Amino acid sequence: MRPPPEIFDLFAVPADPVPVDGGRGHSVRAGDLVLSPGRDAATAAWLNPVLARLAARLDHEEPRSLRIAMPIPSRDLRWVVDGWGASRSEPDARPCRDLDVLLATARLLHAHLAGVVASRPTALAAREDRWSRAEQATFGPEPPLGVLGRDLAAEWEVADLGPDQLVHGDLAGNVLLDSAGLPVVIDVAPCWRPSLWAEAVVVLDAVLWLGADPDVLAGWTSGKQRQAMLRAALFRLLSDVKPEVGRYRALLLA
């Protein structure tokens, strides 16, 4: 997707975009920035300052173990312009498809986020998109368990998955490896949920879309791990545009 001319001007980059891998697949590199469409200004207003401070801190750690793509404001100090946001480009970065690396990245990221965001941002309640609606339904008082099928719905139990905190709700496809092999987190999808649920989403997405071995799901068949995985599956079934119910059920019933 090509940004309109004013976007290049406001983010002070040349109008010579190149498509980039990773994320939602619509971003382009222009100069030293990655420009991405579909950004929500209200979310960016509170999230980007958090990510910018954390990204700067992580870049100065020794040894470095995690990075976050630095969000960059426009020349007139807006995080989002007509739906377009910008982050620092990572030359030679490539998408990460290794589940072990993805899970380690999730745990590091969530530990850092728990340390810098102590309470639920009020702006999260204002989100209105299919992912936030799916998340609210999954964790609501009457989740639509019929979507899972009667057999999987029968496994659903009230469970303590751990404390709610700020997590990346869509991490599996949003981790790059930089030129040194360090994970770089992009396109943070903010949710205020237990980190175990976010990890279950990572595992499920990696098996479904990134080629991870389905045998990894054996570690998610009982206890709170199973409850987290059921909630991950329901979340995805409710948020996918065309949910492939059969694929989800086959994995969870294997």
N, C-alpha and C positions, 0 to 999 in steps of 0.2 A: 504494500500500500504506500503510495507516494504522498508525502505531506504537501499541503498547499504552500505557495511561495512565502507567505508571511511567517510560516513556522520556521523556515530556515533563517529568515531575517531575525526573528525574535530570539532564537537560540544561538544566533551568531555563528552559524556553520554554513559551509558551501552547499549549494543546491545540487548536489551530486550524490544522491542516496544509493546505498548498496544494501540489498536484503541481508539479514543476519539470521543465523540459526538460533534455536532455543526460544523460550517464552511461548507466546501465543502464535508465533509465526508471521506476525504482521509488522514487526519492527524493521527499521532501516538504520544503517550507519551513515552518518554525515559528519565529516571532519572527525573530531575526537569524541563525538557523542553518539549515543543510540537514541533515536526518536521512536516513541511507541504510542499508538493510538488507543482510544478507549479508556483513557485515564479519568478517574473521578476527582474533581477538584476538591470536594469536601474531604475525601479520604486523604488525599495528598497533603492537605493543609496541616493535618496533625501527624501523619505517618512519616512523611519525608524528612522533617527535622529530626525525628527519632532515628531514622535509618542513616541520615547524614552524619550525625554525631557518632553513632556506633561504627559506621564504616571507617571514619577517620581514626577512631580508637583502635580498631582491629588492624588497620594498615600500619600502625606503629608498634604492634606487639612483636616481641621476639621470643621464640620463633613464631612466625605467623602460621595459623592453622585454618583460618576461615576469613573470607572476604565478602563484602556486600557491595554490589554495584552502586556507586555514589550517585544519588539523585542530584540533578543540576537545575537551578531555576533559570527562567528566561531573563533577558536583559532588563525587563521591567519587573523583575522579582516575582514572577508567577511560577508556581510549580506545574500548572497545567494551563495550556492555551488551546482553546477549541478542542479539548479532548486529547491533546498531544502532551506527553511528558518526555523528559530527557534524563538520561543517566550517562555516566562516564563509560566510554567504550573500553573494552578489554581486548586489545589486539591478540590475534592468534588463539583466542579462547574457543573451546569446543564443548558441545553438550555432554554432560555426564550421564551415563546410563548404568553405572555400577551401583547396585543396590546397597552394598556395604558402605560405600562412600556417601550415598544419599542419606542413609540413616544416621551415619556419624555427623553429617552436616546438619541434619535436622536437630539432633540432640545438642550440638554446640550452639546453633542459632537460638534455639528455644531457651537454653540456659542463659545466654546473653540477654535475650529479650525479657526474660523474667526479672533480670537484675536492673533493667532500665525503665520498665513500665510496670508499676506496682498495682495499678487499679484499671478497671475496664474503661477505655476511652469512651466518653459519652457519644462521640460522633459515630461510633460503630452502629448504634441503634438506628441511625439515619440511612444506612446502606439499603438500597433497593435494587437488587439484581438477582438473577436466578440462583447464584451461589449462596447469597445471604439468605434468600428465602428457603433454599434447601437445607441449609444449616439450622435455621430456626425451626423448621418442621422436624428435622431429625432429633433435635434436643428438646422439642416442645413436650407439653404434657400428654398429648395424644399423637405420637408419630404414626404416619400412614404405613403401618407394617404390612398391609396387604400387597404393597409393591414388591416386597421380598418373596412372597409366596407363603403359604400356610406353614410349611415345614420350618423354614428359617425364622418366620415370625414367632413360632413356638419356642425358639431358643432365646428370644429377647428377654432380658431381665433388667431390673433396676440395678445399676452397678456404679461403684465409686471408681472412676477412671483417673482420679487425681485432681488436683486443683486446676481451675480455669486460669488461663494466662494468655498472653498474646502469642499466637502461633501463626506460621505460614500454612495456610490451608490448601496450597496447591504446589508443593515444593518439588515433586518428582521431575516435572518437566522444566523446572526453573533453576537449575544448578548448572553452571558452566565450570570447566577446568581451565585456569589461566595457563600462560606459557610455562609456568613453573609447576603446574599440576595441582595448584591450590583450588579448592572449591570457591566459586563466586556465586552468591545467591542473587537472583534477579526477580523482578515482578512479584514482590511480596503481596500475597493475598491475606489480609489481616482477619483473623478470627479470634474470639475470646473463648477458647475451649481447652480441654486437657491435652497436654503434649502427646499422650499415648494415642489419642484419636488421630492427631495430625500424622503420627508415625504410621498408623494403620492405613491412612490414605496414601502415604508414600509407598508402602509395600503393595497395596492393591493396584495403584497406578503403574508401578514398575512391572508387575506381572502382566497386567493387561496391555500395556502400551510400549514398554521399553525392553521387553524380551527377558525379564528376570525369570528364573526357574520357579515354576509354580510350587515346588516342594518347600519353598520358604514359608508358605502359608501354614505348614505343619506347626509352626510356633505360635499360631494365632487361632487354635482350635478349642481352647478351653479358658475358663476363668475370665479375668478382666480383659485379656488380649482378645478373646472371642467377642466379647461385648463391644470392644473398640472396633473390631473388624466389621461386625454387623452394622455399626453406626457409620463406618466409612462407606460400606456398600450402599446403604440407604441414601446417604448424602450424595453419592455419585449418581445413583439412579434417578434421584429427584432433580439434580442439576444438569445432567447431560441433555443435550438438545434431542438426540435420538437414542435413548438408553437401550443398550443391548442386554436386556434382562437375562437372556439365556446364558450369556458369557459369564455374567456375575454369579448366577446361581450355580453354574457348573463348577466354578472355582471354589465357591464356599461350601458346596456339598461333596467335593471330591474327598 
